[in-house]
Amino acid sequence: MEKTGCAVVGGGPAGMMLGLLLARAGVRVTVLEKHADFLRDFRGDTVHPSTVRLIDELGLGQEFRRLPQSRLKSVVFPVPGGPPVTMGDFDALPPPYNYIAMMPQWDFLNFLARAAAEEPGFTLLMSHAATGLVRDGGRVRGVRVRTPDGTQEELRADLVVATDGRHSALRAAAGLAPKEFPVPFDTWWFRLPRRPDETGEVAGLVPAFGPGEALVGLTRTDFYQMGYLAPKGTDVRIRAEGVEGFRRRIAALRPDLADRVDAIASLEDLHWLDVRLDRLQSWHINGLLCIGDAAHAMSPAGGVGINLAVQDAVAAAELLAPALLRGQVTSADLHRVERRRRPPTVIVQTAQRVMHRAVFGPIMAGKQAKFPAAALFVARRVPAVRKIMPRLIGFGPRPEHAPAFARRTGAAPQPQP
């Protein structure tokens, strides 16, 4: 395989955004994606306000808004015997970035791939799996790659960036071990049908709680995307109960959807997510940088994982493009990226750990079967909370802007109805 400037391993949101930005800087960049396409269900499909703003800055806003999508404007918790409580109101954010765009992740990734393909230095290799690192003289010089026909080749690069997720093969090959934080639950994703005559805001979020379990429902145009939460280590028990037992669990938590749980044909319809929360103590070695979930696996609490990964990519592109154009990327350059992105990562993960202890931990332990009363009281009585939470979720503690070299004309955002 030919040599490239930057080898990006993993075609998720961080990898595709990094590839697009570096290509616009004039860097030769090759993105390796082990799958043949992006069509994988129940991956994060929230495009946050900071990312929508970034897309506008890149001059891609009009095309992005033509993609099928719905808008999450608020997070509302139903309260038995009382009015619902708004935990986060994205309308409090300045328009036109006052919503979270909900779309299948494969549409978002294909959108980024089309934009990147217009840059002469960009290459996307599907069905190419990175299997190890190429080292020389104490430095990572590239990656070993399994091609679609099963042969092993080497891709040499001035820099390798691992964006291959929470189970990153490259960070393991580099000997980078993350520090893990306790998580009280795992998640099982599945779909239930939605009838055309049913009301409810498309993209709306409805949670339900029971002793030792919880259920989150996201309203889509023609289906409900459901996430069942249960204590870690429960998967074996759920499988042993069979599909009928799982249907009963869902019907008990959401009686209004009990008439359609038969749509769960078998346990094969469930997508189990082993929820992890971890962070590398060092994000790089000489010649290799980890960003996104490869550097810090996030809990789904708050749905901020994609947002944080994209922000990592933007910072990495801005800070590393000059060195890549010179063909001389040092460990000091890589440390600058980590130094910039570690603080917002720590802040977000700390907030998730607080949510785990205060909300999900007691529920998963069976000590309560509803959202904590104290949190509901604060949401009702302290209006600032409804502004802080959307800001933290939508933009993060250190939002990034598109580098000057990546901006294109026609990027001015248009107010959205």
LODRENDO-177167 format. One record per residue (C-alpha): z negated, x, y negated; residue in one letter. Coordinates in Angstrom, 1 decimal. Each point is the difference from the previous one (the first is absolute). Layout:
N
+--------+--------+--------+----+
:      Z :      X :      Y : aa :
+--------+--------+--------+----+
:      Z :      X :      Y :  a :
...
+--------+--------+--------+----+
REM end
This chain:
417
+--------+--------+--------+----+
:      Z :      X :      Y : aa :
+--------+--------+--------+----+
:    0.0 :    0.0 :    0.0 :  m :
:    0.6 :    1.1 :   -3.5 :  e :
:   -2.7 :    1.3 :   -2.3 :  k :
:   -1.3 :   -2.4 :   -2.7 :  t :
:   -2.2 :    0.3 :   -3.0 :  g :
:   -2.6 :   -2.5 :    1.1 :  c :
:   -0.4 :   -1.6 :    3.4 :  a :
:   -1.8 :   -3.3 :   -0.3 :  v :
:   -1.3 :   -1.2 :    3.4 :  v :
:   -0.5 :   -3.8 :    0.1 :  g :
:    2.2 :   -2.7 :   -1.6 :  g :
:   -2.8 :   -2.3 :   -1.3 :  g :
:   -0.6 :   -0.9 :   -3.6 :  p :
:   -1.4 :    3.5 :   -0.9 :  a :
:    2.8 :    1.9 :    1.8 :  g :
:    2.9 :   -2.1 :   -1.4 :  m :
:   -1.4 :    0.0 :   -3.5 :  m :
:   -0.6 :    3.8 :    0.1 :  l :
:    3.6 :    0.5 :    1.3 :  g :
:    1.5 :   -2.1 :   -2.7 :  l :
:   -1.9 :    1.7 :   -2.8 :  l :
:    0.6 :    3.6 :    1.2 :  l :
:    3.7 :   -0.7 :    0.5 :  a :
:    0.2 :   -1.3 :   -3.6 :  r :
:   -1.6 :    3.4 :   -1.1 :  a :
:    2.9 :    1.8 :    1.7 :  g :
:   -2.0 :    1.1 :    3.1 :  v :
:    1.7 :    0.0 :    3.4 :  r :
:   -2.2 :   -2.3 :    2.0 :  v :
:    0.2 :   -1.2 :    3.6 :  t :
:   -2.1 :   -3.0 :    1.1 :  v :
:   -0.6 :   -0.2 :    3.8 :  l :
:   -0.8 :   -3.4 :    1.4 :  e :
:   -0.7 :   -0.3 :    3.8 :  k :
:    1.1 :   -3.6 :    0.3 :  h :
:    3.6 :   -1.3 :   -0.1 :  a :
:   -0.8 :   -2.4 :   -2.8 :  d :
:   -2.8 :   -1.3 :   -2.2 :  f :
:   -0.4 :   -3.3 :    1.9 :  l :
:   -3.7 :    0.1 :    1.0 :  r :
:   -2.1 :   -3.1 :   -0.5 :  d :
:   -3.5 :   -0.2 :   -1.5 :  f :
:    0.2 :    3.1 :   -2.1 :  r :
:   -1.3 :    0.0 :   -3.5 :  g :
:    2.3 :   -2.1 :   -2.1 :  d :
:   -1.7 :   -0.1 :   -3.3 :  t :
:    1.8 :    1.5 :   -3.0 :  v :
:   -2.6 :    0.5 :   -2.7 :  h :
:    0.4 :   -0.2 :   -3.8 :  p :
:   -0.1 :    3.7 :   -0.4 :  s :
:    2.9 :    0.3 :    2.5 :  t :
:    2.0 :   -2.8 :   -1.7 :  v :
:   -0.5 :    1.8 :   -3.3 :  r :
:    1.2 :    3.3 :    1.6 :  l :
:    3.1 :   -1.8 :    1.3 :  i :
:    0.8 :   -1.2 :   -3.5 :  d :
:   -0.5 :    3.6 :   -1.3 :  e :
:    2.5 :    1.2 :    2.6 :  l :
:    2.6 :   -2.6 :   -1.3 :  g :
:   -0.1 :   -2.0 :    3.3 :  l :
:   -1.9 :   -3.0 :   -1.2 :  g :
:    2.9 :   -2.5 :    0.0 :  q :
:    1.0 :    0.8 :    3.6 :  e :
:   -3.6 :   -0.1 :    1.1 :  f :
:   -0.6 :   -3.4 :   -1.4 :  r :
:    3.1 :   -1.3 :    1.8 :  r :
:   -1.7 :    0.8 :    3.3 :  l :
:   -1.6 :   -3.0 :    1.8 :  p :
:   -3.7 :    0.0 :   -1.0 :  q :
:   -2.9 :   -2.1 :   -1.0 :  s :
:   -2.8 :    0.7 :   -2.4 :  r :
:   -3.7 :    0.2 :    0.6 :  l :
:   -1.6 :   -1.0 :   -3.3 :  k :
:   -3.7 :   -0.3 :    1.0 :  s :
:   -2.5 :    0.3 :    2.8 :  v :
:   -1.9 :   -3.2 :    0.4 :  v :
:   -2.9 :   -0.5 :    2.5 :  f :
:   -0.7 :   -3.6 :    1.2 :  p :
:   -3.7 :   -0.9 :   -0.1 :  v :
:   -1.2 :   -2.8 :    2.3 :  p :
:   -1.6 :   -2.8 :   -2.1 :  g :
:    1.1 :    1.5 :   -3.3 :  g :
:    3.0 :    1.0 :   -2.1 :  p :
:    2.0 :    3.1 :    1.1 :  p :
:   -0.9 :    3.3 :   -1.6 :  v :
:    2.7 :    2.3 :   -1.5 :  t :
:   -0.9 :    3.6 :    0.9 :  m :
:    3.0 :    1.5 :   -1.7 :  g :
:    2.5 :   -1.4 :   -2.4 :  d :
:    3.1 :    2.1 :   -0.5 :  f :
:    1.1 :   -2.1 :   -2.9 :  d :
:   -2.7 :    1.9 :   -1.9 :  a :
:    2.3 :    3.1 :    0.2 :  l :
:    2.6 :    0.6 :   -2.7 :  p :
:    3.4 :   -1.7 :    0.9 :  p :
:    2.4 :    0.7 :    1.5 :  p :
:   -2.3 :    1.9 :    2.4 :  y :
:   -2.4 :   -2.8 :    0.6 :  n :
:    0.7 :   -0.7 :    3.7 :  y :
:    0.3 :    1.7 :    3.4 :  i :
:    3.5 :   -0.4 :    1.5 :  a :
:   -0.1 :   -1.0 :    3.6 :  m :
:    3.0 :    0.9 :    2.1 :  m :
:    0.7 :    1.4 :    3.5 :  p :
:   -0.5 :    3.8 :   -0.1 :  q :
:    3.4 :    0.6 :    1.6 :  w :
:    1.7 :   -1.7 :   -3.0 :  d :
:   -1.9 :    2.3 :   -2.4 :  f :
:    0.8 :    3.1 :    2.0 :  l :
:    3.7 :   -0.9 :    0.3 :  n :
:    0.0 :   -0.5 :   -3.7 :  f :
:   -1.4 :    3.5 :   -0.6 :  l :
:    2.4 :    1.5 :    2.5 :  a :
:    3.0 :   -1.5 :   -1.7 :  r :
:   -1.1 :    1.4 :   -3.4 :  a :
:   -0.7 :    3.4 :    1.5 :  a :
:    3.4 :    0.1 :    1.8 :  a :
:    1.7 :    0.0 :   -3.4 :  e :
:   -1.5 :    3.5 :   -0.7 :  e :
:    2.2 :    2.9 :    1.4 :  p :
:   -3.0 :    2.0 :    1.2 :  g :
:   -1.6 :   -2.7 :    2.1 :  f :
:    0.3 :   -0.4 :    3.8 :  t :
:   -1.7 :   -2.6 :    2.2 :  l :
:    0.0 :    0.7 :    3.7 :  l :
:   -1.0 :   -3.0 :    2.1 :  m :
:   -1.1 :    0.4 :    3.6 :  s :
:   -1.1 :    3.5 :   -0.7 :  h :
:   -3.6 :    0.7 :    1.0 :  a :
:   -1.9 :    3.1 :   -1.3 :  a :
:   -1.7 :    1.5 :    3.1 :  t :
:   -1.6 :    3.1 :   -1.5 :  g :
:   -0.1 :    2.6 :   -2.7 :  l :
:    2.1 :    3.1 :   -0.4 :  v :
:   -2.1 :    2.9 :   -1.2 :  r :
:    0.9 :    3.5 :   -1.1 :  d :
:   -2.2 :    2.6 :   -1.6 :  g :
:   -3.0 :   -2.3 :   -0.4 :  g :
:    2.0 :   -2.7 :   -1.7 :  r :
:    1.5 :   -3.3 :    1.1 :  v :
:    3.8 :    0.5 :   -0.3 :  r :
:    1.2 :   -3.3 :    1.4 :  g :
:   -0.3 :   -2.5 :    2.8 :  v :
:    1.1 :   -0.4 :    3.6 :  r :
:    2.0 :   -3.1 :    0.4 :  v :
:    1.0 :   -2.2 :    3.0 :  r :
:    3.5 :   -1.4 :   -0.8 :  t :
:    1.3 :   -3.4 :    1.2 :  p :
:    1.5 :    1.6 :    3.1 :  d :
:   -3.3 :    1.6 :    1.0 :  g :
:    0.9 :    3.6 :   -1.0 :  t :
:   -2.5 :    2.2 :   -1.9 :  q :
:    1.1 :    1.6 :   -3.2 :  e :
:   -1.6 :    1.6 :   -3.0 :  e :
:    0.2 :   -1.1 :   -3.6 :  l :
:   -0.9 :    2.9 :   -2.4 :  r :
:   -1.5 :   -0.9 :   -3.3 :  a :
:   -1.6 :    1.5 :   -3.1 :  d :
:   -2.7 :   -2.7 :    0.4 :  l :
:   -1.0 :   -2.6 :    2.6 :  v :
:   -1.7 :   -3.1 :   -1.1 :  v :
:   -1.7 :   -2.2 :    2.6 :  a :
:    0.2 :   -3.7 :   -0.8 :  t :
:   -0.2 :   -1.0 :    3.7 :  d :
:   -3.1 :   -2.3 :   -0.3 :  g :
:   -3.5 :   -0.2 :    1.3 :  r :
:    1.0 :    1.4 :    3.4 :  h :
:    1.9 :    2.9 :   -1.6 :  s :
:    1.3 :    2.4 :    2.6 :  a :
:    0.6 :    2.7 :   -2.7 :  l :
:   -3.6 :    0.0 :   -1.3 :  r :
:   -1.2 :    0.4 :    3.6 :  a :
:    2.5 :    2.9 :    0.6 :  a :
:   -1.3 :    1.6 :   -3.2 :  a :
:   -3.6 :   -0.2 :    1.2 :  g :
:   -1.0 :   -2.3 :   -2.9 :  l :
:   -2.9 :   -2.2 :    1.2 :  a :
:   -1.0 :   -3.0 :   -2.2 :  p :
:   -3.5 :   -1.1 :   -0.7 :  k :
:   -0.4 :   -3.5 :    1.3 :  e :
:   -2.1 :   -2.8 :   -1.5 :  f :
:   -1.4 :   -2.9 :    2.0 :  p :
:    2.1 :   -3.2 :    0.0 :  v :
:   -1.6 :   -3.2 :    1.5 :  p :
:    3.1 :   -1.8 :    1.0 :  f :
:    3.5 :    0.1 :    1.4 :  d :
:    2.8 :   -2.5 :   -0.8 :  t :
:    2.4 :   -2.0 :    2.2 :  w :
:    3.1 :   -1.2 :   -2.0 :  w :
:    2.1 :   -3.0 :    1.1 :  f :
:    2.1 :   -2.8 :   -1.5 :  r :
:   -0.4 :   -3.8 :    0.0 :  l :
:    2.8 :   -2.3 :   -1.2 :  p :
:   -0.1 :   -1.7 :   -3.4 :  r :
:    1.6 :   -3.4 :   -0.4 :  r :
:    2.3 :   -0.5 :   -3.0 :  p :
:   -2.1 :   -2.9 :   -1.4 :  d :
:   -3.2 :    2.0 :   -0.1 :  e :
:   -1.4 :    0.9 :   -3.4 :  t :
:   -1.7 :    3.1 :   -1.1 :  g :
:    1.0 :    3.0 :   -2.1 :  e :
:    2.5 :    2.2 :    1.8 :  v :
:   -1.8 :    3.4 :    0.3 :  a :
:   -3.4 :   -1.7 :   -0.3 :  g :
:   -2.8 :    1.5 :    2.0 :  l :
:   -2.5 :   -2.2 :    1.9 :  v :
:   -3.0 :    1.6 :    1.8 :  p :
:   -2.3 :   -1.6 :    2.5 :  a :
:   -3.2 :    1.3 :    1.5 :  f :
:   -2.0 :   -0.5 :    3.2 :  g :
:   -2.9 :    1.9 :    1.7 :  p :
:    1.5 :    3.2 :    1.2 :  g :
:    3.5 :   -0.7 :   -1.1 :  e :
:    2.3 :   -0.8 :   -3.0 :  a :
:    3.5 :   -1.2 :   -0.6 :  l :
:    2.3 :    0.7 :   -2.9 :  v :
:    3.1 :   -2.1 :   -0.6 :  g :
:    2.9 :    1.0 :   -2.2 :  l :
:    2.3 :   -2.9 :   -0.9 :  t :
:    3.7 :    0.9 :    0.3 :  r :
:    3.1 :   -2.1 :   -0.6 :  t :
:    0.4 :   -1.3 :    3.5 :  d :
:   -3.1 :    1.5 :    1.9 :  f :
:   -3.6 :    1.0 :   -0.3 :  y :
:   -0.7 :    3.7 :    0.6 :  q :
:   -3.4 :    0.0 :    1.6 :  m :
:   -2.5 :    2.9 :    0.4 :  g :
:   -2.9 :   -0.5 :    2.4 :  y :
:   -2.9 :    2.4 :   -0.5 :  l :
:   -2.6 :    0.7 :    2.7 :  a :
:   -2.4 :    2.9 :    0.7 :  p :
:    1.4 :    3.3 :    1.1 :  k :
:    0.3 :    0.3 :    3.8 :  g :
:    0.8 :   -3.8 :    0.3 :  t :
:    3.6 :    0.4 :    1.1 :  d :
:   -0.9 :    0.2 :    3.7 :  v :
:   -2.1 :   -3.1 :   -0.2 :  r :
:    2.7 :   -1.9 :   -1.9 :  i :
:    2.6 :    1.0 :    2.6 :  r :
:   -2.4 :   -1.1 :    2.8 :  a :
:   -0.4 :   -3.5 :   -1.6 :  e :
:    3.8 :   -0.5 :    0.1 :  g :
:    2.2 :   -1.8 :   -2.4 :  v :
:   -1.9 :   -3.4 :    0.4 :  e :
:   -3.2 :    1.6 :   -1.1 :  g :
:    1.6 :    1.6 :   -3.0 :  f :
:    1.6 :   -3.3 :   -1.0 :  r :
:   -3.4 :   -1.6 :    0.1 :  r :
:   -1.4 :    2.7 :   -2.3 :  r :
:    2.7 :   -0.6 :   -2.6 :  i :
:   -0.3 :   -3.8 :    0.2 :  a :
:   -3.7 :    0.2 :   -0.6 :  a :
:    0.4 :    2.2 :   -3.1 :  l :
:    2.9 :   -1.9 :   -1.4 :  r :
:   -0.1 :   -3.6 :    1.2 :  p :
:    2.8 :   -0.9 :   -2.4 :  d :
:    2.3 :    2.3 :    2.1 :  l :
:   -1.3 :   -1.1 :    3.4 :  a :
:    3.2 :   -2.1 :    0.6 :  d :
:    2.2 :    3.0 :    0.2 :  r :
:   -2.0 :    2.7 :    1.9 :  v :
:    2.2 :   -0.6 :    3.0 :  d :
:    2.6 :    2.1 :   -2.0 :  a :
:   -2.1 :    3.0 :    1.3 :  i :
:    2.0 :    0.0 :    3.3 :  a :
:   -1.8 :    3.0 :    1.5 :  s :
:   -2.3 :    2.9 :   -1.0 :  l :
:    3.2 :    2.0 :   -0.4 :  e :
:    0.4 :   -1.9 :   -3.3 :  d :
:   -3.0 :    1.8 :   -1.4 :  l :
:    0.4 :    3.3 :   -1.8 :  h :
:   -3.3 :    2.0 :    0.3 :  w :
:   -0.8 :    2.3 :   -2.9 :  l :
:   -2.7 :    2.6 :    0.7 :  d :
:   -1.4 :    0.1 :   -3.5 :  v :
:   -1.0 :    3.5 :   -1.2 :  r :
:   -1.4 :    1.4 :   -3.2 :  l :
:    0.2 :    3.8 :   -0.2 :  d :
:    0.9 :    2.8 :   -2.3 :  r :
:    1.1 :    3.6 :    0.5 :  l :
:   -2.3 :    2.6 :   -1.4 :  q :
:    3.1 :    2.0 :   -0.9 :  s :
:    3.4 :   -1.6 :   -0.4 :  w :
:    2.1 :    3.1 :    0.5 :  h :
:    0.6 :    3.3 :    1.6 :  i :
:    2.6 :    2.6 :   -1.1 :  n :
:    3.3 :   -1.8 :    0.1 :  g :
:   -1.3 :   -3.4 :    1.0 :  l :
:   -1.4 :   -2.9 :   -2.1 :  l :
:   -1.4 :   -3.3 :    1.3 :  c :
:    0.0 :   -3.1 :   -2.2 :  i :
:   -0.4 :   -3.8 :    0.5 :  g :
:   -1.7 :   -1.1 :    3.2 :  d :
:    0.6 :    3.5 :    1.5 :  a :
:   -2.5 :    1.3 :   -2.5 :  a :
:   -2.2 :   -3.1 :   -0.3 :  h :
:    0.1 :   -3.0 :    2.3 :  a :
:   -1.0 :   -3.2 :   -1.8 :  m :
:   -1.7 :   -3.1 :    1.1 :  s :
:    2.0 :   -3.3 :   -0.7 :  p :
:   -2.9 :   -1.1 :   -2.2 :  a :
:    1.6 :   -0.6 :   -3.3 :  g :
:    3.5 :    0.7 :    1.3 :  g :
:    0.3 :    3.2 :   -2.0 :  v :
:    1.4 :    2.5 :    2.5 :  g :
:    3.6 :   -0.3 :   -1.0 :  i :
:   -0.9 :    0.2 :   -3.7 :  n :
:   -1.9 :    3.2 :    0.5 :  l :
:    2.7 :    1.6 :    2.2 :  a :
:    2.7 :   -0.7 :   -2.5 :  v :
:   -2.2 :    1.5 :   -2.8 :  q :
:   -0.4 :    3.1 :    2.1 :  d :
:    3.8 :    0.3 :    0.4 :  a :
:    0.5 :   -0.3 :   -3.8 :  v :
:   -2.6 :    2.7 :   -0.8 :  a :
:    1.4 :    2.3 :    2.7 :  a :
:    3.6 :   -0.3 :   -1.2 :  a :
:   -1.0 :    0.7 :   -3.7 :  e :
:   -2.2 :    3.0 :    0.8 :  l :
:    2.2 :    1.6 :    2.8 :  l :
:    3.6 :   -0.6 :   -1.2 :  a :
:    0.1 :    3.1 :   -2.3 :  p :
:   -1.3 :    2.3 :    2.8 :  a :
:    2.4 :   -1.6 :    2.6 :  l :
:    2.9 :    0.6 :   -2.4 :  l :
:   -1.1 :    3.7 :   -0.2 :  r :
:   -0.4 :    0.1 :    3.8 :  g :
:   -3.5 :    1.4 :   -0.3 :  q :
:   -2.7 :   -2.5 :    0.8 :  v :
:   -3.5 :    1.5 :    0.1 :  t :
:   -3.3 :   -1.2 :    1.4 :  s :
:   -1.2 :   -0.3 :   -3.7 :  a :
:    2.8 :   -2.4 :   -0.6 :  d :
:   -1.0 :   -2.2 :    2.9 :  l :
:   -3.7 :    0.2 :   -1.1 :  h :
:    1.0 :   -1.4 :   -3.4 :  r :
:    1.3 :   -3.2 :    1.8 :  v :
:   -3.2 :   -0.3 :    2.0 :  e :
:   -2.2 :    0.6 :   -3.0 :  r :
:    1.8 :   -2.8 :   -1.9 :  r :
:    0.0 :   -2.6 :    2.7 :  r :
:   -3.3 :    0.7 :    1.7 :  r :
:   -2.2 :   -1.7 :   -2.7 :  p :
:    1.8 :   -3.4 :    0.1 :  p :
:    0.0 :    0.1 :    3.8 :  t :
:   -3.8 :    0.6 :    0.0 :  v :
:   -0.6 :   -2.8 :   -2.4 :  i :
:    2.1 :   -2.5 :    2.0 :  v :
:   -1.5 :    1.0 :    3.3 :  q :
:   -3.5 :   -0.2 :   -1.4 :  t :
:    0.8 :   -3.6 :   -1.2 :  a :
:    1.2 :   -0.8 :    3.5 :  q :
:   -3.1 :    1.4 :    1.6 :  r :
:   -2.1 :   -2.1 :   -2.2 :  v :
:    2.0 :   -3.1 :    1.0 :  m :
:   -0.5 :    1.0 :    3.7 :  h :
:   -3.7 :    0.3 :   -0.4 :  r :
:   -0.6 :   -3.0 :   -2.2 :  a :
:    2.5 :   -2.5 :    1.3 :  v :
:    1.6 :    0.8 :    3.3 :  f :
:   -2.9 :    1.8 :    1.6 :  g :
:   -2.4 :   -2.9 :    0.0 :  p :
:    2.7 :   -2.4 :    1.0 :  i :
:    1.2 :    2.1 :    3.0 :  m :
:   -3.7 :    0.5 :    1.0 :  a :
:   -0.4 :   -3.8 :    0.1 :  g :
:   -2.6 :    0.0 :   -2.7 :  k :
:    1.9 :   -2.3 :   -2.2 :  q :
:    3.1 :   -2.3 :    0.3 :  a :
:    1.1 :   -0.2 :   -3.6 :  k :
:    0.9 :    2.1 :   -3.0 :  f :
:   -3.2 :    1.4 :   -1.5 :  p :
:   -1.6 :   -2.3 :   -2.5 :  a :
:   -0.8 :    2.8 :   -2.3 :  a :
:    3.7 :    1.0 :   -0.3 :  a :
:    0.9 :   -3.6 :   -0.7 :  l :
:   -2.7 :   -0.3 :   -2.6 :  f :
:    1.3 :    3.2 :   -1.8 :  v :
:    3.6 :   -1.3 :    0.2 :  a :
:   -1.0 :   -3.3 :   -1.6 :  r :
:   -2.3 :    1.4 :   -2.6 :  r :
:    1.5 :    3.3 :   -1.0 :  v :
:    3.6 :   -0.6 :   -1.2 :  p :
:    0.6 :    3.8 :   -0.4 :  a :
:    0.0 :    0.3 :    3.8 :  v :
:    3.2 :   -2.2 :    0.1 :  r :
:    1.6 :    2.5 :   -2.3 :  k :
:   -1.3 :    3.3 :    1.6 :  i :
:    1.0 :   -0.9 :    3.6 :  m :
:    3.7 :   -0.8 :   -0.8 :  p :
:    0.2 :    3.2 :   -2.0 :  r :
:   -1.5 :    2.1 :    2.8 :  l :
:    2.2 :   -1.7 :    2.6 :  i :
:    3.2 :   -0.2 :   -2.0 :  g :
:    0.0 :    3.4 :   -1.7 :  f :
:   -2.7 :    2.1 :    1.6 :  g :
:   -2.3 :    2.3 :   -1.9 :  p :
:    2.7 :    2.5 :   -1.0 :  r :
:    3.4 :   -1.7 :   -0.1 :  p :
:    3.1 :    2.3 :   -0.2 :  e :
:    3.2 :   -0.4 :   -2.0 :  h :
:    3.5 :    1.0 :    1.0 :  a :
:    0.7 :    3.6 :   -0.9 :  p :
:    2.5 :    0.5 :   -2.8 :  a :
:    2.6 :    1.5 :    2.3 :  f :
:    0.0 :   -3.1 :    2.2 :  a :
:    0.4 :   -2.6 :   -2.7 :  r :
:    3.3 :   -1.8 :   -0.6 :  r :
:    1.3 :   -2.2 :   -2.8 :  t :
:   -0.5 :   -3.7 :    0.2 :  g :
:   -3.6 :    0.4 :    1.1 :  a :
:   -1.6 :   -2.2 :   -2.7 :  a :
:   -2.0 :   -2.7 :    1.8 :  p :
:    0.9 :   -3.6 :   -0.6 :  q :
:   -2.7 :   -2.6 :   -0.4 :  p :
:   -0.2 :   -2.1 :    3.1 :  q :
:   -0.5 :   -3.8 :    0.1 :  p :
+--------+--------+--------+----+
REM end
